[in-house]
């Protein structure tokens, strides 16, 4: 029984069980389920409420990368074109890049910023960013460009427009340096939002 209903007879439950590939787990006891299966079951019970506003609090914590990605993809697909607001609390930046259109940045319980993801990225990172390995050689190569706060052993170059982006990539390509271009890196966006507040003493 799921929420007092027979999963084999209730059309809505059966649809969710099929969609989230949970059919083979129905005959198992809850303690026998894997972490990913338990999370899928939890998500199914949440979705059955069909609430106009739903909170997911660290719903993928403890799952391996592939399982997290698969579960998030399933949630995105399920809610596509549905009139529902979702709030995700997560420490996994790639989930926000995959799902969110608005982001609230918190630091030690304090609100740093809240806006559309694209607007926040432009505010703190510019047009785009180029990320690459942090080395002495790469720092020298990029010394004439603005570097953003970035994770350890990473350089993040702020590109104000397409022209500057093209120029930076041209320099790196000329030196055979591997890099990544992004206009939605939530981790670097958040680091710079938090760092900016601290620099202002706020």
N, C-alpha and C positions, 0 to 999 in steps of 0.2 A: 504494500500500500504506500502511496505517496500523497501526503497531506490528506489522508482518509479516502483517497480515490484509487480505483483499480487502474494501474498503468496500461493494462491490456485492453481496457474498455473505454477509457477517457481519451477522446480524440486529441485534445490539447496536450496532455501529458505524453501520449504516444508520439506526437509530432516532435516534441522537444527531445524525447529519448532518442529518436531516430536522428535528429539534427545534430545532437551532441555525441553521437556514437556511443550511447550508454546501454544499449540493449543487452550486451553480453555481461554487464555488471549487475543486472537486476536480480539474479539468483544468489548473489554474494551477500554476506553480512557486511555491515558498514566497516567494521574493524579489519575486514579482509581486503578492502579496496586500497588501491595505491593512492598516493597523494594527489595525482592528477584526476583520478576517478572520483575521489572525495570532493574535489573542487568543482568538477562538472556536476555532481549531484547537488551541491550547494547552489550553484548557479541556476540549475533547473528549478529548484524550489523557490529561489528569488524571482525568477522570470514568471513563474506561475501566478504570482500576485498581480501581474500586469499593472503595476503602479505607474503613475505619470512621472514620478521622480524616484530614482533608484540610486542607492549608494553602494559602491563596491570598495570595501576597505581592505587593501593588500590581498586581493583575491588570488593572486598568483604567487604569493610568498612561499618559498620552500620548493617550488617546482623547478625542474631543469629548463634550460633555455628553449628547447624545442617544444616542450609541453606548454610552457608559458605562451609562446608565440601562437601555437595551435588554438589554445583556449581563447586568447584575445581575438584571434581572427574569427572564431566562431561567434563570439559575443558581438563583434562588429557586424557580421553578416546577419545575425538574428535581428538586430535593432535597425538595420538599414531601412529607411523610408518609414519608420515608426515615429509617432508623435510622443516621444519620451525623452526626458532629460536624464542624463547619466552623470554621476559624480564618481570619479576614480581617485582613490588615495593610493599612491604608489611611489616607490623609490626607484622603479625601473624606468629610466628616461625613454627607452625605445617604445614603451607602451604608450606614453603620452604623444610621441611623434606619430604613432600608428593610429591613435584614436581621437585625441582631443582637438577641439577647435577653440576652446577657451582654457586658459591655464591660470591657476592661483599659485603663486610662489610663496612658500612659507620658510622662515628660518628661525629655528628654536621657538616656534609658536607665534612668531610675529609675522604679520602680513607684509610682504615686500612689494608685490604688485599683482594685479589681476586684469586680464584683457584677452582679446583674441590672440591666439598663438602667433599668427603672422605679424601682428602689430608689436607684440613683445619682442619677437626676434629682430625686427627692424629697429626697435628702440635700443636694444642692448648689443646687437651684433651687426647692424647695417644691412646692406643688400645681400651679402652672403659671407660665408667664412671658408677658408681653406685650412684644413688641419693636416699636420704631418708630425713625424718624430722630432722630438726636441734634441738637437745636437748642436755643438758649437758651430759647425759648418753651416747648418741651416739657419741658426740665429744670425750669423754674419750675412748670409745671403738675403735675409729678409729685414735687415736692420732699418731700412728706410720706410717700412710699412708699420701700421699700428697693430700691435699684438694684444690679444684679449686674454683674460684669465682663462686658464684651461686646466684639464686634469694633469696630474704628474706625468712627466716625460712626453708631453704633447705641446706643440705650438699651434696657436690658432690665429690666423691672420684675418683682420677685418677688411672686407672689401666694400667700399662705399657705393660702387656702381659696377656695371658690366665691364666697363673699360679697365678699371683697376683689377677686377677679377681675372680678366684675360691676360693682363700684364703679369700678375703674380704666377698664374699657371704657366705662362710662357717661360718665365725664369726657372721655375722648378723643372719643367720638361727639358729645358736645355741642359740641366745638371743631372738628369735622370733620377730625380727625387720623387718617391712615391707620395701621393697626397690624396686627400678626399675633399670634395666640394659639397657644401650643404647650405640650405636656406631654411632648415627646420631643426637644427641641433638643440634640443631642449636642455641638455646638460650644460653646455657652454653658455647658453642664454641665461640659465638660472644662476650659474656661478658669477656671471658679470652683473646680474641684477643685485645679488646679495653683496658682492664686493663693492658695488657702487654706493649702496646704502652705508656700508661700513666706512668707506672713504669720506663720506659726508658727515660721519659721526651720528647717523640717525639710528 
